[in-house]
């Protein structure tokens, strides 16, 4: 009975998430374009600073952990959790005013930039092992995380537009909780996968 209750709750969360995407399809595609810009910028930045001395200077992006192979550590899990929490709160706050919408665009673009930058650096540092780790674990998990943020961000932008036009708004707290839970789960899965597999992949390859 308990399993059925949990299953029904999960189906409800999935339904709300899919509905949010359908209702905000145009805004979502618009945000995806900005994400692509961020992803390409991150790749070009990593290539530009592809020598060892320059890469170490990216210590704000936990490159010291990448260099030591500690990809699946508790510290990185907590760091990503803190980052997701702050981003989710800011996106939620931006839904209260249409003039804050550009902040959402900047956040999503910057998030995409960091993903491609970090993945490119891991590949540059670890070679074939880094490619396999990124392709099998990091990129799929990070892109899923980014998709969740894009859909939540699109919903936030639509809510801000409705507030300015009609003075009324739809609920956002339920979407905030759903987005946050999904980000937490993706982060946990990524950390566990990296903890069990990344070092072995890098050492073997």
Number of C-alpha atoms within 10 A of each C-alpha: 6 7 8 9 10 11 12 12 12 13 12 12 19 14 12 15 18 12 12 17 21 12 14 18 15 12 18 22 15 13 23 20 12 18 24 15 15 22 20 14 19 24 19 15 15 22 15 11 15 15 13 11 9 11 19 17 12 16 11 8 14 16 19 16 15 20 15 9 20 18 27 21 15 14 13 16 18 14 13 17 17 12 12 20 15 12 19 20 12 16 27 22 15 21 25 20 16 18 13 16 20 11 13 24 21 15 19 22 23 18 23 24 23 17 20 23 24 21 23 21 27 23 19 18 18 18 13 16 20 25 22 17 24 21 14 14 18 23 17 14 22 21 14 16 21 20 19 20 27 27 26 26 30 28 26 28 28 19 23 25 20 17 17 14 11 8 9 12 16 12 10 17 10 11 19 20 13 19 22 22 13 19 25 18 13 19 22 19 14 20 24 17 18 23 17 11 15 25 19 14 16 17 10 9 13
